[in-house]
Amino acid sequence: MISSCPAPIPEHAPPSCPSCAWPAPAVVSAHGAVRYLRCVCGRWLIEQHGALVAVAGGSAFDTAAPHR
């Protein structure tokens, strides 16, 4: 039997953090196709249509080792 209802859009896992590789940053806010996530290291991630499009803010790893 063919259903006339569209298939639900599957939930996808948030992208992992590019700074610390944390696998599940928390979704803080969502507006349409854009989601704002916060990682445990302090980095902000911006996702659009399931793809990581921007990273902002500092990370706890920024101060872990002195810059040379």
SENU-906096 format. One record per residue (C-alpha): residue number from 1; x, y, z. Coordinates in Angstrom, 3 decimals, padded with zeros to 6 digits, always signed. Each point is the difference from the previous one (the first is absolute). Layout:
! residues N
+-----+----------+----------+----------+
! num !       c1 !       c2 !       c3 !
+-----+----------+----------+----------+
! NUM !        X !        Y !        Z !
...
+-----+----------+----------+----------+
! end
This chain:
! residues 68
+-----+----------+----------+----------+
! num !       c1 !       c2 !       c3 !
+-----+----------+----------+----------+
!   1 ! +000.000 ! +000.000 ! +000.000 !
!   2 ! +001.304 ! +003.430 ! -000.917 !
!   3 ! -000.482 ! +002.731 ! +002.560 !
!   4 ! -000.858 ! +003.522 ! -001.064 !
!   5 ! +001.633 ! +001.437 ! +003.114 !
!   6 ! +003.589 ! +001.186 ! -000.355 !
!   7 ! +002.581 ! -001.840 ! +002.042 !
!   8 ! +001.006 ! +001.843 ! +003.181 !
!   9 ! +003.324 ! +001.771 ! -000.092 !
!  10 ! +002.370 ! -002.095 ! +002.102 !
!  11 ! +001.666 ! +001.644 ! +002.977 !
!  12 ! +003.725 ! +000.230 ! -000.523 !
!  13 ! +002.752 ! +000.122 ! +002.522 !
!  14 ! +001.633 ! +003.377 ! +000.529 !
!  15 ! +003.439 ! +000.435 ! -001.537 !
!  16 ! +002.988 ! -000.770 ! +002.182 !
!  17 ! +002.032 ! +002.944 ! +001.252 !
!  18 ! +002.977 ! +000.830 ! -002.243 !
!  19 ! +001.983 ! +001.259 ! +003.024 !
!  20 ! -000.329 ! -002.920 ! +002.393 !
!  21 ! -001.903 ! -002.674 ! -001.989 !
!  22 ! -002.815 ! -000.137 ! +002.577 !
!  23 ! -002.607 ! -002.143 ! -001.775 !
!  24 ! -003.172 ! +001.709 ! +001.237 !
!  25 ! -000.049 ! +003.782 ! +000.462 !
!  26 ! -003.292 ! +001.159 ! +001.544 !
!  27 ! -002.580 ! +001.787 ! -002.131 !
!  28 ! -000.628 ! +003.372 ! +001.646 !
!  29 ! -002.278 ! +001.573 ! -002.591 !
!  30 ! -001.508 ! -000.786 ! -003.389 !
!  31 ! -001.502 ! +002.322 ! -002.591 !
!  32 ! -001.272 ! -001.753 ! -003.115 !
!  33 ! +002.856 ! -001.965 ! -001.527 !
!  34 ! +002.625 ! +001.684 ! +002.205 !
!  35 ! +001.006 ! -001.486 ! +003.367 !
!  36 ! +002.343 ! +001.573 ! +002.551 !
!  37 ! +001.928 ! -002.513 ! +002.086 !
!  38 ! +002.324 ! +000.365 ! +002.995 !
!  39 ! +002.806 ! -002.454 ! +000.662 !
!  40 ! +001.318 ! -001.022 ! +003.409 !
!  41 ! +003.309 ! +001.696 ! -000.892 !
!  42 ! -001.783 ! +003.342 ! -000.389 !
!  43 ! -000.014 ! +000.249 ! -003.790 !
!  44 ! -003.186 ! +001.078 ! -001.840 !
!  45 ! -000.936 ! -001.964 ! -003.119 !
!  46 ! -002.465 ! +001.124 ! -002.646 !
!  47 ! -001.665 ! -002.653 ! -002.098 !
!  48 ! -002.205 ! +000.517 ! -003.046 !
!  49 ! -001.870 ! -002.811 ! -001.722 !
!  50 ! +002.060 ! -002.545 ! +001.948 !
!  51 ! +003.394 ! +001.413 ! -001.019 !
!  52 ! +002.408 ! +001.866 ! +002.267 !
!  53 ! +000.325 ! +003.465 ! -001.563 !
!  54 ! +001.767 ! +002.050 ! +002.683 !
!  55 ! +001.844 ! -000.221 ! +003.301 !
!  56 ! +000.314 ! +002.951 ! +002.355 !
!  57 ! +001.372 ! +000.889 ! +003.391 !
!  58 ! +002.857 ! -001.361 ! +002.014 !
!  59 ! +000.574 ! -003.526 ! +001.121 !
!  60 ! +001.259 ! -001.280 ! +003.325 !
!  61 ! +002.869 ! -001.404 ! -002.063 !
!  62 ! +001.077 ! +003.502 ! -001.081 !
!  63 ! +001.661 ! +000.488 ! +003.398 !
!  64 ! +001.196 ! -003.588 ! +000.508 !
!  65 ! +003.360 ! +000.600 ! -001.660 !
!  66 ! +001.862 ! +003.276 ! -000.467 !
!  67 ! +000.123 ! +001.352 ! -003.546 !
!  68 ! +003.425 ! +000.212 ! -001.535 !
+-----+----------+----------+----------+
! end
